[in-house]
């Protein structure tokens, strides 16, 4: 993810921030980090709706350049933000995020009852990997959550919008993997980054995973743009 963070820093410095997101079947989608810097009015509709549920002390997981943290800070919330990329953390700090730390979401270092809200936007709900790894992440969040804490997350129903992605999903099913488990890497300025797993989920699987790890989904918010993106809000179960 260091190339991704480098693209963010370069964009902050005036460059284009153009990247390619490559999947391990050779599919590559040109993209830009510009959307990671978007102001609140330019967020997806489902994210704008879901983030209103944020309260208390917030942990923004996979912060990138800090679009969520900056918005919540302006709302007066106490926000801690983490990212696995030192460049992304540096970018967030330069943009004014008060508490940005280098930390892997799979190895959280916070005491019990630290947070009221966890935000995992930009498909970060699936950054731990497969079902088992994501369930472990959710249990770790429960361990550092205050009573009544919330998860606010966004993800995408796998394979339901473009045929070439549906083929990838079917291959996963045939080989016994989660349908939405993909392997990606970033290509920036001709350099390829490290491959990493990302789990995409439909609402049903998101609900099942949350329920198995002491969280209950209380609302699903569709994106409204005709694509299978959605956000959801879950609360910690006793």
C-alpha positions as CSV (number, residue, x, y, z in Angstrom):
1,X,0.0,0.0,0.0
2,X,3.0,2.3,0.1
3,X,2.6,3.2,-3.6
4,X,-1.0,4.1,-2.9
5,X,0.1,6.5,-0.1
6,X,2.8,7.9,-2.4
7,X,0.2,8.7,-5.0
8,X,-1.8,10.5,-2.2
9,X,1.2,12.6,-1.2
10,X,2.0,13.4,-4.9
11,X,-1.7,14.5,-5.5
12,X,-1.5,16.7,-2.4
13,X,1.6,18.3,-4.1
14,X,-0.2,19.0,-7.3
15,X,0.3,15.9,-9.4
16,X,-2.6,13.9,-11.0
17,X,-2.6,10.9,-8.6
18,X,-3.4,8.5,-11.5
19,X,-3.1,4.9,-10.5
20,X,-4.1,1.5,-11.9
21,X,-5.8,-1.0,-9.6
22,X,-4.8,-4.4,-10.9
23,X,-6.5,-7.7,-10.0
24,X,-4.7,-11.0,-10.0
25,X,-6.5,-12.2,-13.2
26,X,-4.9,-9.3,-15.1
27,X,-7.9,-7.0,-15.0
28,X,-6.7,-3.4,-14.5
29,X,-8.8,-0.4,-13.9
30,X,-7.4,3.1,-14.3
31,X,-8.3,5.2,-11.3
32,X,-7.2,8.3,-9.4
33,X,-6.7,9.1,-5.7
34,X,-8.7,12.3,-6.3
35,X,-11.9,10.8,-4.9
36,X,-10.1,10.1,-1.5
37,X,-9.8,13.9,-1.1
38,X,-13.4,14.6,-1.8
39,X,-15.4,17.1,0.3
40,X,-18.5,15.8,2.1
41,X,-20.8,17.1,-0.6
42,X,-19.1,14.9,-3.1
43,X,-19.2,11.6,-1.2
44,X,-21.5,8.8,-2.2
45,X,-25.0,9.3,-1.1
46,X,-25.0,6.2,1.1
47,X,-21.8,7.4,2.9
48,X,-23.2,10.8,3.5
49,X,-26.3,9.2,5.1
50,X,-24.5,6.5,7.1
51,X,-21.9,8.8,8.6
52,X,-24.6,10.8,10.5
53,X,-24.7,7.8,12.9
54,X,-21.1,8.6,14.1
55,X,-20.9,9.5,17.8
56,X,-18.4,9.9,20.6
57,X,-14.9,8.7,20.2
58,X,-14.3,7.6,16.6
59,X,-11.7,5.2,15.1
60,X,-11.3,5.8,11.3
61,X,-9.7,2.6,10.0
62,X,-7.8,2.9,6.7
63,X,-7.9,6.7,6.7
64,X,-6.0,7.4,3.5
65,X,-5.6,11.2,3.3
66,X,-8.2,11.7,6.0
67,X,-11.4,12.7,4.2
68,X,-13.6,11.0,6.9
69,X,-11.5,12.2,9.9
70,X,-11.4,15.8,8.8
71,X,-15.2,15.8,8.3
72,X,-15.8,14.3,11.7
73,X,-13.3,16.6,13.4
74,X,-15.2,19.6,12.0
75,X,-18.3,18.1,13.6
76,X,-16.6,18.3,16.9
77,X,-16.0,14.5,17.4
78,X,-12.9,13.1,19.0
79,X,-11.3,11.2,16.0
80,X,-8.3,8.8,16.0
81,X,-7.3,7.6,12.6
82,X,-5.0,4.7,11.5
83,X,-3.5,3.4,8.2
84,X,-1.0,0.8,7.3
85,X,0.7,3.2,4.9
86,X,3.2,5.7,6.4
87,X,2.7,7.9,3.4
88,X,-1.1,8.0,3.9
89,X,-0.6,8.8,7.6
90,X,1.8,11.6,6.7
91,X,-0.7,12.9,4.1
92,X,-3.5,12.9,6.7
93,X,-1.4,14.8,9.2
94,X,-0.4,17.4,6.6
95,X,-4.1,18.0,5.8
96,X,-4.9,18.6,9.5
97,X,-5.9,15.3,11.0
98,X,-5.2,15.7,14.7
99,X,-4.5,12.1,15.7
100,X,-3.2,9.9,12.8
101,X,-1.1,6.8,13.5
102,X,0.6,4.1,11.6
103,X,-1.2,0.8,12.5
104,X,-2.4,-2.3,10.8
105,X,-6.1,-2.9,11.4
106,X,-5.4,-6.6,11.9
107,X,-3.3,-5.7,15.0
108,X,-5.1,-3.0,16.9
109,X,-3.3,-1.6,19.9
110,X,-6.0,0.1,22.0
111,X,-7.3,-0.6,25.5
112,X,-10.9,-2.0,26.1
113,X,-13.8,0.5,25.9
114,X,-11.8,3.0,23.8
115,X,-14.3,3.9,21.0
116,X,-18.0,4.6,20.4
117,X,-17.7,4.5,16.6
118,X,-15.6,2.6,14.0
119,X,-15.6,3.9,10.4
120,X,-14.5,1.6,7.6
121,X,-15.3,3.4,4.3
122,X,-13.9,2.8,0.9
123,X,-14.4,-1.0,1.0
124,X,-12.3,-1.1,4.2
125,X,-14.7,-3.5,5.8
126,X,-12.9,-6.2,3.8
127,X,-9.3,-5.2,4.3
128,X,-8.5,-8.0,6.7
129,X,-9.1,-10.7,4.0
130,X,-11.4,-13.7,4.0
131,X,-14.4,-14.5,6.2
132,X,-12.3,-15.8,9.0
133,X,-10.0,-12.8,9.1
134,X,-12.9,-10.4,8.8
135,X,-14.7,-12.1,11.7
136,X,-11.5,-11.8,13.8
137,X,-11.3,-8.0,13.0
138,X,-14.9,-7.6,14.1
139,X,-14.2,-9.4,17.3
140,X,-11.2,-7.2,17.9
141,X,-13.3,-4.1,17.4
142,X,-15.9,-5.5,19.9
143,X,-13.0,-5.9,22.4
144,X,-12.1,-2.2,22.3
145,X,-15.7,-0.9,21.8
146,X,-17.7,1.0,24.4
147,X,-21.2,-0.3,25.2
148,X,-23.6,0.6,22.4
149,X,-20.7,1.3,20.0
150,X,-21.3,1.4,16.2
151,X,-19.6,0.3,13.1
152,X,-20.2,2.4,10.0
153,X,-18.9,0.7,6.9
154,X,-19.1,0.6,3.1
155,X,-18.6,-2.3,0.7
156,X,-19.8,-3.6,-2.6
157,X,-21.9,-6.7,-3.6
158,X,-19.4,-8.9,-5.5
159,X,-19.8,-9.7,-9.2
160,X,-23.3,-8.2,-9.6
161,X,-22.7,-5.3,-11.9
162,X,-20.2,-6.1,-14.7
163,X,-19.9,-9.4,-16.5
164,X,-16.1,-9.7,-16.2
165,X,-16.3,-9.4,-12.4
166,X,-19.1,-12.0,-12.3
167,X,-16.7,-14.5,-13.9
168,X,-14.1,-13.9,-11.2
169,X,-16.7,-14.5,-8.5
170,X,-17.8,-17.8,-10.1
171,X,-14.2,-18.9,-10.2
172,X,-14.0,-18.2,-6.4
173,X,-17.1,-20.2,-5.8
174,X,-15.8,-23.2,-7.9
175,X,-12.5,-23.2,-5.9
176,X,-14.1,-22.9,-2.5
177,X,-13.2,-19.3,-1.7
178,X,-15.6,-16.5,-0.6
179,X,-17.3,-15.1,-3.7
180,X,-16.1,-11.6,-3.2
181,X,-12.5,-12.3,-2.1
182,X,-10.1,-10.6,-4.6
183,X,-6.4,-10.0,-4.8
184,X,-5.2,-6.5,-5.8
185,X,-2.2,-4.4,-6.2
186,X,-1.6,-0.7,-7.1
187,X,0.5,0.3,-10.1
188,X,1.8,3.8,-9.9
189,X,4.3,5.5,-12.2
190,X,5.1,2.1,-13.8
191,X,5.8,0.4,-10.4
192,X,3.7,-2.5,-9.1
193,X,3.0,-2.7,-5.4
194,X,2.5,-5.7,-3.1
195,X,-0.5,-7.9,-3.6
196,X,-3.2,-7.8,-0.9
197,X,-6.5,-9.4,-0.3
198,X,-9.8,-7.5,-0.2
199,X,-13.2,-9.0,0.7
200,X,-16.3,-7.6,-1.0
201,X,-19.6,-8.5,0.5
202,X,-23.3,-8.3,-0.2
203,X,-25.7,-7.2,2.6
204,X,-26.6,-10.8,3.7
205,X,-23.0,-11.9,4.2
206,X,-22.2,-8.6,6.0
207,X,-25.1,-9.2,8.4
208,X,-24.0,-12.8,9.0
209,X,-20.4,-11.9,9.7
210,X,-21.4,-9.1,12.0
211,X,-23.8,-11.2,14.0
212,X,-21.1,-13.9,14.4
213,X,-18.8,-11.4,16.0
214,X,-21.2,-9.6,18.5
215,X,-22.4,-7.0,16.1
216,X,-26.0,-6.5,14.7
217,X,-26.7,-4.7,11.5
218,X,-29.4,-2.1,12.1
219,X,-29.5,-0.3,8.8
220,X,-28.4,-0.9,5.2
221,X,-28.1,2.2,2.9
222,X,-28.0,1.6,-0.8
223,X,-25.8,3.9,-2.9
224,X,-28.6,5.0,-5.2
225,X,-26.3,5.2,-8.2
226,X,-27.4,1.9,-9.9
227,X,-24.2,0.1,-8.7
228,X,-24.1,-2.5,-6.0
229,X,-22.2,-0.3,-3.5
230,X,-23.8,0.2,-0.1
231,X,-23.1,1.3,3.4
232,X,-24.4,-0.2,6.7
233,X,-24.5,0.6,10.3
234,X,-24.1,-2.1,13.0
235,X,-24.3,-1.9,16.8
236,X,-22.4,-3.9,19.4
237,X,-24.5,-6.7,20.8
238,X,-24.3,-7.6,24.5
